[in-house]
Amino acid sequence: MPRNRGMEWLGRSVLRLGGWRMAGALPDLPRAVLIAAPHSSNWDGVWGIAAKLAMGLRLSILGKHSLFRIPMLGPLLRWQGVIPVNRAAANGVVGQAIDALRDSPCMWYAIAPEGTRRQVEQWKPGFWRIAHGAGVPVIVAAFDYPSRTLTIGPAFALSGDMTADIAAIQRWYAPFRGRNHDVLQPANQPPPRVEN
């Protein structure tokens, strides 16, 4: 996708006005699942979109297919990387996301693993199932409200053990603080495996 310097400027300006900064570097990977946590506020979307624009990053998310029938909204959603999904389809939302990643030569699929802004006891495993099913790594991004930093972390290679993989990823999030809550930490798990 060609760079849009105007949108990059807009994203950097919004971050600067909010007192936010970026840390870390984007891994050079054509396909991945990107997760962002802790997701504890509607403001996460504002800072996340600003960071996406500032980096010139195209991220895909899933949206209800019926939204694409609304005049003018469908083209806007596609321009923003939203992929239409039918929640009643036989292969389900996870299956449609896996197919979209497999069928695209270059795609980052973004999702909030908590699935809500409220504190949760455990993450929804859909992001892991999508990454594992498509054979792609999980890239981590963290909001840290005390330092007003949005950090892009490493790409985690999945082992096939969902519980251990999610626990390792959650431990990476330990230093980061959300606006209203943090990521709950698992106990006694092996250290994270990072893909080079």
C-alpha positions as CSV (number, residue, x, y, z in Angstrom):
1,M,0.0,0.0,0.0
2,P,1.5,3.4,-1.0
3,R,2.4,5.8,1.8
4,N,0.0,8.6,2.7
5,R,2.1,11.3,4.3
6,G,-0.9,13.4,5.1
7,M,-2.5,10.5,7.2
8,E,0.9,9.8,8.8
9,W,1.2,13.4,9.8
10,L,-2.4,13.3,11.2
11,G,-1.6,10.2,13.3
12,R,1.6,11.7,14.7
13,S,-0.2,15.0,15.5
14,V,-2.9,13.3,17.4
15,L,-0.4,11.3,19.4
16,R,1.7,14.4,20.1
17,L,-1.4,16.4,21.2
18,G,-2.4,13.6,23.5
19,G,1.1,13.4,25.0
20,W,1.7,9.8,23.6
21,R,4.8,8.4,22.0
22,M,5.6,5.2,20.1
23,A,8.2,2.6,21.2
24,G,9.5,-0.5,19.5
25,A,9.7,-1.5,15.9
26,L,7.4,-3.3,13.5
27,P,8.6,-6.8,12.6
28,D,9.2,-7.3,8.9
29,L,6.5,-9.9,8.4
30,P,4.0,-10.2,5.5
31,R,1.3,-11.9,7.6
32,A,0.6,-11.9,11.3
33,V,-2.0,-11.5,14.0
34,L,-1.5,-8.3,16.0
35,I,-3.0,-8.1,19.4
36,A,-3.4,-4.9,21.5
37,A,-3.8,-4.9,25.3
38,P,-4.6,-4.0,28.0
39,H,-7.9,-2.9,26.4
40,S,-9.5,-0.9,29.2
41,S,-10.9,2.2,27.7
42,N,-12.6,3.7,24.6
43,W,-9.5,5.9,24.4
44,D,-7.5,2.9,23.4
45,G,-9.2,3.1,20.0
46,V,-8.2,6.7,19.5
47,W,-4.5,6.2,20.4
48,G,-4.4,2.9,18.4
49,I,-5.9,4.4,15.3
50,A,-3.5,7.4,15.6
51,A,-0.5,5.0,15.9
52,K,-1.7,3.0,12.9
53,L,-1.9,6.2,10.8
54,A,1.4,7.5,12.1
55,M,3.2,4.2,11.1
56,G,1.4,3.9,7.8
57,L,0.3,0.5,8.9
58,R,-2.7,-1.3,7.3
59,L,-4.5,-3.5,9.7
60,S,-7.4,-5.7,9.0
61,I,-10.3,-6.4,11.4
62,L,-13.5,-8.4,10.9
63,G,-16.9,-6.6,10.7
64,K,-20.5,-7.8,10.3
65,H,-21.2,-8.4,6.6
66,S,-24.5,-6.5,6.9
67,L,-22.6,-3.3,7.6
68,F,-21.2,-3.4,4.0
69,R,-24.7,-3.1,2.6
70,I,-25.1,0.4,4.0
71,P,-24.4,3.0,1.2
72,M,-21.0,4.8,1.6
73,L,-20.2,2.8,4.7
74,G,-19.1,-0.4,2.8
75,P,-16.4,1.3,0.7
76,L,-15.2,3.2,3.8
77,L,-14.9,0.0,5.8
78,R,-13.0,-1.7,3.1
79,W,-10.6,1.2,2.8
80,Q,-9.9,0.9,6.5
81,G,-9.1,-2.8,6.1
82,V,-12.4,-4.2,7.6
83,I,-13.2,-7.7,6.2
84,P,-16.9,-8.6,6.0
85,V,-17.8,-11.8,7.9
86,N,-21.0,-13.7,8.2
87,R,-21.4,-14.9,11.8
88,A,-23.8,-17.6,10.7
89,A,-21.4,-19.1,8.2
90,A,-20.5,-22.8,8.6
91,N,-16.8,-22.2,9.2
92,G,-17.5,-19.4,11.8
93,V,-15.7,-16.1,12.4
94,V,-12.4,-17.8,13.3
95,G,-12.5,-19.9,10.2
96,Q,-13.2,-16.8,8.0
97,A,-10.3,-15.0,9.6
98,I,-8.0,-17.9,9.0
99,D,-9.1,-18.1,5.4
100,A,-8.5,-14.3,4.9
101,L,-5.0,-14.6,6.3
102,R,-4.1,-17.7,4.3
103,D,-5.5,-16.1,1.1
104,S,-3.6,-12.9,1.4
105,P,0.0,-12.5,0.5
106,C,0.3,-9.5,2.9
107,M,-2.1,-9.0,5.8
108,W,-1.9,-8.2,9.5
109,Y,-5.1,-9.0,11.4
110,A,-5.7,-7.0,14.5
111,I,-7.7,-8.0,17.6
112,A,-8.1,-7.2,21.3
113,P,-7.6,-10.5,23.1
114,E,-9.7,-9.5,26.0
115,G,-12.7,-9.0,23.8
116,T,-14.0,-6.2,26.0
117,R,-12.9,-3.1,27.9
118,R,-13.9,-4.7,31.2
119,Q,-11.4,-6.6,33.4
120,V,-11.5,-10.3,32.4
121,E,-10.4,-13.5,34.1
122,Q,-9.0,-14.9,30.9
123,W,-8.5,-13.8,27.3
124,K,-10.7,-15.1,24.5
125,P,-8.6,-17.7,22.6
126,G,-9.8,-16.6,19.1
127,F,-6.6,-14.6,18.3
128,W,-4.5,-17.7,19.1
129,R,-6.7,-20.0,17.0
130,I,-6.6,-17.6,14.1
131,A,-2.8,-17.3,14.2
132,H,-2.2,-21.0,14.8
133,G,-4.7,-22.0,12.1
134,A,-3.1,-19.6,9.5
135,G,0.4,-20.5,10.6
136,V,1.4,-17.0,11.4
137,P,3.0,-15.4,14.5
138,V,1.4,-13.1,17.1
139,I,2.7,-9.6,17.3
140,V,2.1,-7.7,20.5
141,A,1.2,-4.1,21.0
142,A,0.7,-2.5,24.5
143,F,-0.9,0.6,25.8
144,D,0.8,2.0,28.9
145,Y,-1.2,4.9,30.3
146,P,1.2,6.1,33.1
147,S,4.0,6.7,30.5
148,R,1.6,7.4,27.6
149,T,3.5,5.0,25.4
150,L,2.2,2.6,22.8
151,T,4.8,-0.1,22.5
152,I,5.2,-2.5,19.6
153,G,6.8,-5.7,20.8
154,P,8.1,-8.9,19.3
155,A,6.5,-11.6,17.2
156,F,5.7,-14.7,19.2
157,A,6.0,-18.0,17.4
158,L,3.3,-20.3,18.6
159,S,4.2,-23.7,20.0
160,G,0.8,-25.4,19.5
161,D,0.2,-25.4,23.3
162,M,-2.5,-22.7,23.5
163,T,-2.4,-22.3,27.3
164,A,1.4,-22.0,27.5
165,D,1.5,-19.6,24.5
166,I,-1.2,-17.3,25.9
167,A,0.5,-17.3,29.3
168,A,3.8,-16.4,27.8
169,I,2.3,-13.5,25.8
170,Q,0.4,-12.3,28.9
171,R,3.7,-12.2,30.8
172,W,5.2,-9.9,28.2
173,Y,2.4,-7.5,29.1
174,A,3.2,-7.4,32.8
175,P,5.0,-4.0,32.9
176,F,2.2,-2.2,31.0
177,R,-0.7,-0.4,32.7
178,G,-4.1,0.2,31.1
179,R,-6.2,3.3,31.8
180,N,-8.7,1.3,34.0
181,H,-7.0,-2.1,34.5
182,D,-4.0,-4.2,33.6
183,V,-3.6,-7.7,31.9
184,L,-4.2,-10.5,34.5
185,Q,-1.0,-12.5,34.8
186,P,-0.8,-16.3,34.7
187,A,1.2,-18.1,37.4
188,N,4.3,-20.4,36.9
189,Q,4.6,-20.6,33.2
190,P,7.7,-21.0,31.1
191,P,9.4,-17.9,29.5
192,P,8.0,-16.6,26.2
193,R,9.4,-17.7,22.9
194,V,10.0,-14.9,20.5
195,E,10.3,-15.3,16.7
196,N,13.4,-13.6,15.1
